[in-house]
Structure formats: C-alpha cells, structure tokens
C-alpha cells in the first residue's frame, strides 16, 4: 500500500517528517463511481516533472503547501533531524515545511523519478 508522508516545520527551526494515515471513507458519486476515497481538497493546478537519476535538491523549504505524488522511480526525503524517508511509485508527500531549514530531496536508483506536483489553496 502506498504511504503518505507529511513534511512540516517544527518549532526548533528544522523540518520533520511523519507517516500519516490517508483519511479514507466510503463514497458514491452521482456517476456511479464508488469505493473509498478522501475528501476533496482545493488545488491550483497540477504539474508533472521528471528528475534524472542522481538528482539532488539540497536544503530547501517547500514553496507552498503542496502534494508531491510519486509516479515512477524512487527518491529520499531527508529532514533536519537526520530522518530519511524513501518514496516510491504511489507514495504521496504533503510538503508543508514553509520555513526553517527545509529538507533535501534525492533521486535514488538508476531510474528517473516522475512525479506530479499539486499546489494546494489555503482557505
């Protein structure tokens, strides 16, 4: 089952990461789709990106609250306390570390990482 990770700013000025449950509830839509799903969230758009093997984005904060949804390849997210989480296809990162030290993103393995970015609207 894919994982959901939350990267957030702590009061210590460092980013932290925690695995969080996906808030799934039964649903049935008017067109007949049904099963389990999360509540709808407001977003400003979607962008697809590919990062090559060996890509490293050194310490940085998220530019806004956003989801990063891994489609293929693998990456590691390192936060200020030294914790490293590996994300792969289907995994979701909710990036909310807008202040402080930030985090490092590394593409690992010999395959590029394809991912979707979904900026969220606040309010």
C-alpha positions as CSV (number, residue, x, y, z in Angstrom):
1,X,0.0,0.0,0.0
2,X,1.4,3.4,-0.9
3,X,2.5,5.7,2.0
4,X,1.6,9.3,2.8
5,X,4.3,11.4,4.4
6,X,3.9,14.9,5.9
7,X,7.0,17.1,5.9
8,X,6.4,20.1,8.2
9,X,8.3,22.9,10.0
10,X,9.0,22.3,13.7
11,X,9.3,25.0,16.4
12,X,13.1,24.1,16.5
13,X,13.5,25.6,13.0
14,X,14.0,22.2,11.4
15,X,11.8,20.2,9.1
16,X,10.3,16.9,10.4
17,X,8.6,14.0,8.6
18,X,5.9,11.7,9.7
19,X,3.9,8.9,8.1
20,X,0.2,9.9,8.3
21,X,-2.9,7.8,7.5
22,X,-4.9,8.6,4.5
23,X,-8.4,9.7,5.6
24,X,-10.4,7.2,3.5
25,X,-14.1,6.9,3.8
26,X,-16.8,5.1,1.7
27,X,-18.1,7.2,-1.1
28,X,-20.6,7.0,-4.0
29,X,-20.6,9.7,-6.7
30,X,-23.5,10.6,-9.0
31,X,-21.9,8.9,-12.0
32,X,-21.8,5.6,-10.1
33,X,-18.1,5.6,-9.0
34,X,-17.9,4.1,-5.5
35,X,-15.4,2.7,-3.0
36,X,-13.2,4.5,-0.6
37,X,-11.7,8.0,-1.0
38,X,-10.5,11.1,0.7
39,X,-12.4,14.4,1.0
40,X,-11.9,16.7,-2.0
41,X,-9.2,19.4,-1.4
42,X,-8.9,22.7,-3.3
43,X,-5.8,22.9,-5.6
44,X,-4.5,25.5,-8.0
45,X,-3.3,23.1,-10.7
46,X,-1.0,20.2,-11.4
47,X,2.4,19.8,-13.0
48,X,4.3,16.7,-14.0
49,X,8.1,16.6,-13.6
50,X,10.9,14.2,-14.2
51,X,14.1,14.3,-12.3
52,X,17.1,12.2,-13.5
53,X,19.0,9.5,-11.5
54,X,21.4,11.2,-9.1
55,X,19.4,14.4,-8.9
56,X,19.8,16.2,-5.6
57,X,17.9,19.3,-4.5
58,X,19.9,20.5,-1.4
59,X,18.3,22.1,1.7
60,X,15.1,23.9,0.7
61,X,11.7,24.7,2.0
62,X,8.5,23.9,0.1
63,X,7.5,27.0,-1.9
64,X,3.9,26.5,-0.8
65,X,1.7,23.7,0.7
66,X,1.7,21.0,-2.0
67,X,1.4,17.4,-2.7
68,X,4.2,15.5,-4.5
69,X,2.8,12.3,-5.9
70,X,5.4,9.7,-7.0
71,X,4.5,8.0,-10.3
72,X,7.8,6.1,-11.0
73,X,11.3,5.9,-9.8
74,X,12.4,6.5,-6.2
75,X,13.5,9.4,-4.0
76,X,14.7,10.0,-0.5
77,X,13.5,12.9,1.6
78,X,15.9,13.9,4.4
79,X,14.8,16.3,7.2
80,X,16.7,18.3,9.8
81,X,16.8,15.6,12.5
82,X,18.5,13.2,10.1
83,X,15.4,11.1,9.3
84,X,15.3,9.8,5.8
85,X,12.1,8.5,4.1
86,X,12.2,6.6,0.8
87,X,9.3,7.3,-1.5
88,X,8.3,5.2,-4.5
89,X,5.5,4.8,-7.0
90,X,2.2,5.7,-5.5
91,X,3.6,7.4,-2.4
92,X,2.4,10.9,-1.5
93,X,4.3,13.7,0.2
94,X,2.4,16.6,1.7
95,X,5.1,19.3,1.8
96,X,4.3,21.9,4.5
97,X,7.7,22.9,5.7
98,X,7.5,26.5,4.5
99,X,10.0,28.0,7.0
100,X,13.2,26.9,8.7
101,X,16.0,24.6,7.4
102,X,13.8,22.7,5.0
103,X,14.6,19.3,3.5
104,X,16.8,17.5,0.9
105,X,15.3,15.6,-2.0
106,X,17.4,12.9,-3.7
107,X,16.6,10.6,-6.6
108,X,17.9,7.2,-5.8
109,X,18.5,4.2,-8.0
110,X,19.2,4.2,-11.7
111,X,15.8,5.3,-13.0
112,X,14.4,8.8,-13.3
113,X,11.7,9.8,-10.9
114,X,8.5,11.0,-12.4
115,X,6.1,12.9,-10.1
116,X,3.1,15.1,-10.0
117,X,3.0,18.4,-8.0
118,X,-0.4,19.6,-6.8
119,X,-0.2,23.1,-5.2
120,X,-3.0,23.5,-2.6
121,X,-5.1,26.5,-2.0
122,X,-5.4,27.6,1.7
123,X,-8.8,28.7,2.6
